[in-house]
Amino acid sequence: MLGIALAISTGIVAAVFVVGGIYQQELFEEYLEDTQNPPRSEVNPDLPAFDILP
């Protein structure tokens, strides 16, 4: 019984690490695309400019 619970919990932890790694890779690829492309404010000139800093 303990062995089955241990195997299931190990599988769950491994799945979390795999899914987390995939998600992190997607975020990194999106970050690379954003750094290579111009800012979004220049992509769509119909939107008003938005200054974040005061």
N, C-alpha and C positions, 0 to 999 in steps of 0.2 A: 504494500500500500504506500509506504513512504517512498519507495523507488519510483512508483508511477507519478506521485505528486512532484517529486524532484525532477523527473523527466519533463513533465508538462510545464513546470515553472521555468526550467532551462530553455525550453522551446519558446515560451512567451518572451523571455528576456532576449533571446536571439532574434526573434521577429521584430521586437521593438528597435533593436540596434540596426537591423537591416532597413526597416522602414525609415528610421531616423537618418541613416546614411544616404538613402535615396532622396529624402526631402532636403537634406543639407546640400547635396549635389545640385538639385534643381535650383535652390536659392543662389548657389554660387554661380551657376550658368546665367541666371537672370541678372545677377550683379555684373558679370562680365559684359553682357549685352548692353546694360545701362551705361557702363563706363565707356563703351565704344560708340554708342549712338549719341546724337545731340540731346540736350534736355527736352523734356516733354513740352515745355512752354514754347519752344521753337517749332515743334512738330505740328501743333495745332494753333495757328494764330488767332482763331476765333475765340479762344478762351482768354479771359483777362489775366494779366500778370499778377502773381501772388508772391509777395515778399515775406519770407518766414521771419527773418531777423528784424528787430525794430530799428 
